[in-house]
Structure formats: C-alpha cells, structure tokens
Amino acid sequence: MIANPKPKTAIIRVLASLHSISRWDEWGDSKLPFIILAWFITVYKSLISATTLLILLKLLGFTAFFLAFGYVFNDWMDREVDQHVGKYKQIQDFQPWQVFLLLAGLCLGSILSLSSWLSYPPVILIVLICYFFAISYSGTCLRFKERGQWGLFIASLSQRTLPCLLVFVIMAFSEASAAIYLVLTLVIGLRWMITHQLDDLERDKQSQVRTYAAQKNRSFIKVYLVWMFILELILLILLGLIMSYFPIMWVYLAYLIFTIALSIVSKCTPWQMLQTPSSAYLVLADFYFLFWPLGWAIIFSLRSIYGLVVLIFLAILQLRFIRRLLSDVKMLFSSL
C-alpha cells in the first residue's frame, strides 16, 4: 500500500502562494542579478568584507520586496482586463482587504530592509520615487502603462535603474562607471519592456490597452530593438574600458567566443533573434544573467570567502539559466 504524501504545512502553502502571486519566476533571476552587478562595481577595487556583504543582502531584500509589490499591484489593477481576455492570475481570487494587507506587508518588508539608511535623505527620495513609479505605472489617473514611451521609461527606471542607483548611493560610489552602468540598465529595460509588450500585444488589443507596442507598427519596433541592442553593446564596451579591470575582460572574451560558436551551430545570430518577440528577450540574456555576474563572483571567490558566498548564492538563483547554458554547451559539443 502506497502511503499518501504528507500535506503541505501552512508555511509552505503561504510561501508557494506568495511565489505565484508575486510572479517570482518572471523577475527573481532576471532582475536581482543587476543589483549584484552594481554591487560588484562598487567593491571590485577592494576585498569583500562581512559589512559589504550584509549591505548586499539588505539591498537584495529591498529589491525583492519592492518588485513583488509592483507586480502584485499591477496584476490587481489589471485584473478586469486580464479576466476579459481569459488570462487567469491567482490575485483575481483575492478580496480587496487581502490585497491591501499583502501590499502593506511587502512595502513594510522593503522599508525594514533599508532601516539602516532611512535617516539618509537621498535613500528616502529614491525609495519614494520607486513606489510612485510602481503605483502610477498601472494605477492612478496617470497610468503610465498607456502613455506611450513614458510607460517604457517608468517601468525600466523603477524595476532596474533606481534600485541600482540605490546601491551606488548606499555604497557612496560616484565614479563614471556607475553612471554608465545606470544608463545601461535603463537601455536594457527599454528593450525588454518593448519585448514584453509585444508578447502581450494581441491581448492588449482585445482589451483596448494602448501600450507603446500597440501604438507603433512592427517595422518601427524592429528598428527600435536593433538600435537599443547597438547602444547596449557600446555601453558595455565603454564600461569595460573605463573600469580597466583586466580579469573581467576574460569574461567578455569568453562570452564573445561562446556567442559566435552558438550562432554558427544554431544558424541564428543575435540580429535574427531580435526580429521576433519570443527570442528578442534572449539576446544578451545569458551574458547579463550568467557570464557577467558569475564571472565577477568567480573572480571574487578567489580573493575572499565572502566572494564564494556570493558565487554559491548566484549559482542557486540562476539555476534555470545554468541548465539552459549547459544545454547549449552540449549542443555545441555534439556538433563537433
């Protein structure tokens, strides 16, 4: 006789529900690495200490709670639109008071993560702007989501650029590399937001949600994506040159070789991938999520035990992309 599996405990059910409602799988391993990368930029000239590692953990805590807040709020505001096009999300089953408590808890979690710096005006200002953008993107009379390119900028700033700016402010890092990296995160966000809107284009048209992608023709969008990609490459090269950190240049070289080899084997170049929404998002994704952060982490793990801690954390966080990378490597070797 086969025993029945043990029922999930209340804590596991709550965590599983929060995982689903916050849409962790859509941002956990794709947005948090940018916080770690910003932090790497601030400490690459020195050894990682327990203090700087604790700062990173608090910044990741703030970002996770804040992003979860933004996604939950967006889904709640769009619940009627989603229901109209047959798009089910768990948040639709919640009562308003439950959503309020959830959003309040997430907001409180993010604020507590930054409790050490709440007396510092620049930190307070950045946090307030983050939440203003998160709320006004899909809510209030502003609803930037339907205000053309404003929607792209607001989403990119709130989800990537401003949390990274918080890293530099808290770490008191004001070198040119910080400014270039912030512009890079903005450009990345603009490209990925338009790709996301293209994925939702048909549903948005059915529900008459006028996103930027819905207002422009496909030929314009294709040119837009290509120019954003070119700008990303320029900023990446410029960042590497300004930092002049030789070990990380090996990461650039390794990714370049890998991309060329994969393009030859798969007969699909990054330029071709930019032509379709389903693959446009993947262009440079393995660099931002794997090669770049893991490259930094490996370098730091050779210098400090705390670097090894970050490496292990990243390996766990990016397990999905590591599996995809191993699949690509297997394909490369099988073609030899």
Secondary structure, 3 states (H helix, E strand, C coil): CCCCCCCCCHHHHHHHHHHHHCCHHHHHHHHHHHHHHHHHHHHCCCCCCHHHHHHHHHHHHHHHHHHHHHHHHHHHHCHHHHHHCCCCCHHHHCCHHHHHHHHHHHHHHHHHHCHHHCCCHHHHHHHHHHHHHHHHHHCCCCCHHHCCHHHHHHHHHHHHHHHHHHHHHHCCCCCHHHHHHHHHHHHHHHHHHHHHHHHCHHHHHHCCCCCHHHHCCHHHHHHHHHHHHHHHHHHHHHHHHHHCCHHHHHHHHHHHHHHHHHHHHHCCCHHHHCCCHHHHCCCCHHHHHHHHHHHHHHHHHCCCHHHHHHHHHHHHHCHHHHHHHHHHHHHHHHCC
